[in-house]
Amino acid sequence: MHGPDGRDYKNVVQFLEINKPSSIVYKHTGEEDTEDIQFQTRVTFKEVEGGTYLEVEMEFPSREELDRVDRDFGAIVGAQQHLSRLGTYIDSMKKEQSK
């Protein structure tokens, strides 16, 4: 991951389940040369009238660990930014397809 401060952050992600088209489950782990940040994420896609509903659930080992990762790395704002960029990308794809 490339941060707005110009720093590169190493991330290790292991996909546990991919159930097309309804969900993806993955876990985030550390490596020898990275900080050990452990959490699991489930992304669920539901078809709704006019589009897709996206739900993201992140499970941390404890509330304290979530608070630490949010405080030290901006996890909550970062997740919101990722989803915002995904929405922008999807909108650009729609515009390109409608040409």
Contacts in CASP RR format, 6 or more apart in sequence:
PFRMAT RR
TARGET T0000
AUTHOR 0000-0000-0000
METHOD contacts of the structure
MODEL  1
MHGPDGRDYKNVVQFLEINKPSSIVYKHTGEEDTEDIQFQTRVTFKEVEG
GTYLEVEMEFPSREELDRVDRDFGAIVGAQQHLSRLGTYIDSMKKEQSK
1 8 0 8 1.000
1 9 0 8 1.000
1 11 0 8 1.000
2 8 0 8 1.000
2 9 0 8 1.000
3 9 0 8 1.000
9 73 0 8 1.000
10 30 0 8 1.000
10 31 0 8 1.000
10 33 0 8 1.000
10 34 0 8 1.000
11 28 0 8 1.000
11 30 0 8 1.000
11 34 0 8 1.000
12 28 0 8 1.000
12 29 0 8 1.000
12 30 0 8 1.000
12 31 0 8 1.000
12 34 0 8 1.000
13 26 0 8 1.000
13 27 0 8 1.000
13 28 0 8 1.000
13 29 0 8 1.000
14 26 0 8 1.000
14 27 0 8 1.000
14 29 0 8 1.000
15 24 0 8 1.000
15 25 0 8 1.000
15 26 0 8 1.000
16 25 0 8 1.000
16 26 0 8 1.000
16 27 0 8 1.000
16 40 0 8 1.000
17 23 0 8 1.000
17 24 0 8 1.000
17 25 0 8 1.000
18 24 0 8 1.000
18 25 0 8 1.000
21 45 0 8 1.000
22 44 0 8 1.000
22 45 0 8 1.000
22 46 0 8 1.000
23 42 0 8 1.000
23 43 0 8 1.000
23 44 0 8 1.000
23 45 0 8 1.000
24 42 0 8 1.000
24 43 0 8 1.000
25 40 0 8 1.000
25 41 0 8 1.000
25 42 0 8 1.000
25 43 0 8 1.000
26 40 0 8 1.000
26 41 0 8 1.000
27 38 0 8 1.000
27 39 0 8 1.000
27 40 0 8 1.000
27 41 0 8 1.000
28 37 0 8 1.000
28 38 0 8 1.000
28 39 0 8 1.000
28 40 0 8 1.000
28 41 0 8 1.000
29 36 0 8 1.000
29 37 0 8 1.000
29 38 0 8 1.000
30 36 0 8 1.000
30 37 0 8 1.000
30 38 0 8 1.000
37 69 0 8 1.000
37 73 0 8 1.000
38 60 0 8 1.000
38 61 0 8 1.000
38 65 0 8 1.000
39 58 0 8 1.000
39 59 0 8 1.000
39 60 0 8 1.000
39 61 0 8 1.000
39 65 0 8 1.000
39 66 0 8 1.000
39 69 0 8 1.000
40 58 0 8 1.000
40 59 0 8 1.000
41 56 0 8 1.000
41 57 0 8 1.000
41 58 0 8 1.000
41 59 0 8 1.000
42 56 0 8 1.000
42 57 0 8 1.000
42 59 0 8 1.000
43 54 0 8 1.000
43 55 0 8 1.000
43 56 0 8 1.000
44 54 0 8 1.000
44 55 0 8 1.000
44 56 0 8 1.000
44 57 0 8 1.000
45 52 0 8 1.000
45 53 0 8 1.000
45 54 0 8 1.000
46 52 0 8 1.000
46 53 0 8 1.000
46 55 0 8 1.000
47 53 0 8 1.000
54 83 0 8 1.000
56 79 0 8 1.000
56 83 0 8 1.000
58 66 0 8 1.000
58 75 0 8 1.000
58 79 0 8 1.000
60 66 0 8 1.000
60 69 0 8 1.000
66 75 0 8 1.000
69 75 0 8 1.000
70 76 0 8 1.000
END
